[in-house]
Amino acid sequence: MSSPTVNPMKEQIIHEASKMLLSKGLNGFSLQELASNLSIKKASLFHHYPSKNALAIEVYRFYQLAFESWTEKYAHLKAERQIVTYAETLTSWICEKQRVCPVGALSLEWKLVDKGLQDEIIKLHKIQKSWLTKLFKVIKLEQGLRVPISEAVLQTISLIQGSIQLARMNNDPQLVKKNLKSYLSIIKE
């Protein structure tokens, strides 16, 4: 996703750092490795980002914008279809590229993550929760819900995350969609 305020080198750095972060975790790669992957000098990274943490914060800000852009692209779909499409897109992206979810990527390292970066990860999570809340309000209005909206939101996030892990372990990306559709049918009145 190109942005008029981000120069091309910064964008390349963000994209490559994102790939590495989601496949190795924040502490699983070095800035030297990132620079080598980009065929630039490590000093060039510091020209754009004063630290690995500053770069990670920018990566999560990119995820926030990318998610919001994705939701706008699919806003024309019915609420339930948006949720299923999101799960399908996320599953495909994670399973095919052998990555992890951006929100869950640093969960094992959470206590080691800088507070500023934690804030950006939490912001992404809140953006996702807000989007799901809006969709479940529509579902409740149109079809009814057997559980409170806040529970439906957190259970859906949990179900998608857990199902993606199982889908990767069982090499069955369809598992996520199947589990999500089953859950959605159970909670609707």
GIPE-V663379 format. One record per residue. SS is DSSP state (hx for helix, st for strand, lp for the rest). Layout:
ss
SS
SS
This chain:
ss
lp
lp
lp
lp
lp
lp
lp
hx
hx
hx
hx
hx
hx
hx
hx
hx
hx
hx
hx
hx
hx
hx
hx
hx
lp
hx
hx
hx
lp
lp
hx
hx
hx
hx
hx
hx
hx
hx
lp
lp
lp
hx
hx
hx
hx
hx
hx
hx
lp
lp
lp
hx
hx
hx
hx
hx
hx
hx
hx
hx
hx
hx
hx
hx
hx
hx
hx
hx
hx
hx
hx
hx
hx
lp
lp
lp
lp
lp
hx
hx
hx
hx
hx
hx
hx
hx
hx
hx
hx
hx
hx
hx
hx
hx
hx
hx
hx
lp
lp
lp
lp
lp
lp
lp
lp
lp
lp
lp
lp
hx
hx
hx
lp
lp
hx
hx
hx
hx
hx
hx
hx
hx
hx
hx
hx
hx
hx
hx
hx
hx
hx
hx
hx
hx
hx
hx
hx
hx
hx
hx
hx
hx
hx
lp
st
lp
lp
lp
hx
hx
hx
hx
hx
hx
hx
hx
hx
hx
hx
hx
hx
hx
hx
hx
hx
hx
hx
hx
hx
hx
lp
lp
lp
hx
hx
hx
hx
hx
hx
hx
hx
hx
hx
hx
hx
hx
hx
st
lp
